[in-house]
């Protein structure tokens, strides 16, 4: 599968502008043969926008913005993973990512489970225990959001559930370059799966984003990596690399979960 990652500066509070940009990037990715486009965390609204704006701009997972993304996916024949603020049926607000396939069907809506600092906690409720693994073009994939990937348990549970590819829309900022440079590669290697990390670049209010979006192979190799500037990364993924990697480096097979209980319960 050929996959594309868009890295750009946020356009805070501009949902129409971000939908137009999504359409442009979907066109560009499809023109390069990509089957899936991955965008950053909270892409439709910007990330550092405050609780009041989140409450005003949040939508249901099948709201008008989702329907606009469905049209973009269908018209460009490309699957799209995008971040947005979700208003649930019970009124709670979540930092969410939705995956729409090339036919316009919603395959997955994931809510960020590990909230980062006061910024996240002021805007969102933590997501529930729901880590789906879905099928896209013959691949099994899962979703995490930004800070989620810094907890190894999250990627491991997806891999144990069969994920061959993990998508991680993110809004990672300076000085946490280490996560972009090292952590995401370690997560891919220790689970012998592909990992896609889609970050912002530029600034948003007081936040300076560190860029360095990447597409990482099961062996931890960088198939593509951005710098600090806006770009569209494109790379090919091969399932055989996951199969062979898990045979050669059998971490998932050799686990002894009975040894890893929560010591806080002891």
N, C-alpha and C positions, 0 to 999 in steps of 0.2 A: 504494500500500500504506500502510495506517495502522500506525504503529509506536509502541511504548510503551517507556519507559526507567524502571526503578525505581532511585531513589537512597535509600539508608537507611543507618543505622549498622550496623556489623557485629555479628553475634552469634557471637563466637568460640567454637569447639569444640562448638557446638550444632547438629549436623546435623539432628536431628528438628525443632528449632525453625525452622531455615532452610527446610526443606522445607515446613513449615506456612505460613511467611511467603510462600514462593514460590507456594503454592496460592492464598493470599489475593490476592496481587498479580496473578496470572494471571486470577483471577475479575474483579478490578477492571478490568484492561486489556481483557479480552474484552467486558465490559459497555460499554466505551467504543468498541467496534468495532475494537480493535487486532488485527492478524494476527500480530504478533511482539512478544514481550517480551524485553528485554535487561537482564540483571542484572550487578552488578559482578564483578570478579576474585575468584576463590576464594570465591564467594558461599556455598557450602555449609558451609564450615568457618571462615570468617574468614581474613584474610591474614597478619597478624602473630602467628602462633601457634607458631613455632619448629619446628626440624627433628624433634624427637621426636614432636610432635603430628601433623605432616605424615605421618611414617612410620606412625603409628598409624591415622590417618583416611583415608589414600589408598585409592582404589578403582580397579578396572578401569573402562574406559569403558563397559562393559556391566554394571557392578556393581549392587548393590541400590539405591543412591541414583539411578543413572541410570534404573532401572526405575520408581522413584517419580516422577521427572520425566516419564517417558513417560506415566504415568497422569494426571498433572496436565495435560500438554499435550492429551491425548486428551479428558479430561473437560471441558476449557474450550475446546477447538477453537482452540488458539492455539499457534504455534511459540514455542519458548523457547531463548534462549542464556544459559548459566549457567557460572560458573567453579567449578573444583573441583581438588583435588590428585589426580593420576592415578598409579596404579601400573601400569607397563607390564609386558608379559609377561616381560621380562628383569630385572624388579625395580627398574628405575630409576624415580625419582619426577619428575613433571613438573607444572608449573603449566599447567593445561589449561582450555580452553573447549569445550563441546560444544553443538551446535545440533540440537535435536529439533524436527521439524515437527509440525503439528497432528494428524497421523495416528499419531504416535508413532515415526516412523522417524528414526534418527540420520543427519543429512546431512553432518556434519563434526565432527571432533575435532581441534582445533588446540592445539599445545604452544608455549608462550612461548619465543621464540628468543633474545631479548636480555634477560638477567637483570640486575636492578637492584641493584648494590652487594652488600655482604656479606649482607644480609638474604635476598635471592633465592638467592644462590649457596650459602648454608648449607643451604637447604631443597631445591633442585631441580637437576636436570640441564638444560642448555639444549636446547631443542627442535631437531629435525633440519630439513633443508632441505625443508620440506613446507608450501606455502602454497596450499591448494586454493581454487578458486572454484567455488561450488555454486549450484544453482538453487533458489529458494524463491518460489513464487507468481508466477512469470514474471520474477523479478529474479535477476541474477547478483550474488552477494555473497561477500565474503571476511572473514576474522577475523584480528585482531591482539589483543595483550594489553598494556595499559598502556605500559611503556617502549618496546615495539616501535614505537609510532606516532611516537616522537621520532627515529627514523631514517627519513628520507624515502624511502630505497630500498625499505623494506617496503611502504608504501602504493603506491608507483609500480609495483612488480612485480605487485601485485594488479590495479591499474588496467590495466596492459598485458595482463594475462591476461583482461580483460573485466569486472572487478568494477565494478558500478554503485553499490554500497553496501558500506561497510566498517564492521563492528561492532567496537568496542573496549571490552570490559569492562576496568575499571581499578581501581586502589587508589592514587590519586594524593594526595599529602599536602602540607601546608604545608611549605616555602614555594614550592612549584612551581606556583602558580596560573597562571603564564604559559602553561604547557602547556595547561591547560583553557581559558584565555581566548583564546589566540592560535594556538598550534601546531596544534590540531585543525582550526581554521578554515582555516589555510594548507594543510594536507594535503588537505582537501576541495577547495579552490580549485585547487591546482596539478595535481590529478588529475581535476577536473571530475566528482566523484562525491559522493554523500551519505556522511556519516560520523556514526556514532552513538557517543557517549562516555558510558559508564555508570560512575559513580564512587560511592564511599562518602561519607557525611558523618559527623560526630561523631568520637569517639576510639576507639582500640584500643591499650591499654597506653600506650606512649610516643608513638604516632603520632596526629597530628591531621589528619584528612582534609579536603581543601579543597572537596569537593562540586563544584558547577558542572558537573554532567552536562549534555550537550547533544545536540541533533539539528541537524546542519549541512547546508545545501544545497550543491549543486555550485558555486554562486557565492560560497561562504564565508559566506552569510547565516545567522544564528541563527534557526532555525524554532522552537526551544524551548530554554530554558536554565534550569537550577535555580540556586538560591542555596546556602546552607549547610545547609538543613533537608531532612528527608525529604520526598519527593514522588514522584509518578508523572507523567512527561512523556508527552504524546501528540501526534503530529503526522502529517500526511499527506505521503507522498512521491510524486512524479510522474516516471516514467521519461523523459518528453519533456524534462524539465529537464536530464537528463544528456545526452541526444542533442543538444539544442540548444546546451548549454554546450560540448560537445566540438567542435561545428561552429564556434562563434564564437571559442573560445579553444583552438586546436588544439595544446596542449602535447604531447599523446601522439603526434600526427602529426609534429610538428616536431623531435622528439628526434633527436640525433646521437650514438648510443651509442658510436660509434667514438672519440669525443673524451673519454669519461668513464672511461677505464681507471683501475685502482687505481695511484696514483702511488707507493705503497710497493713496487710491483713493478718500477719503472723503474730 
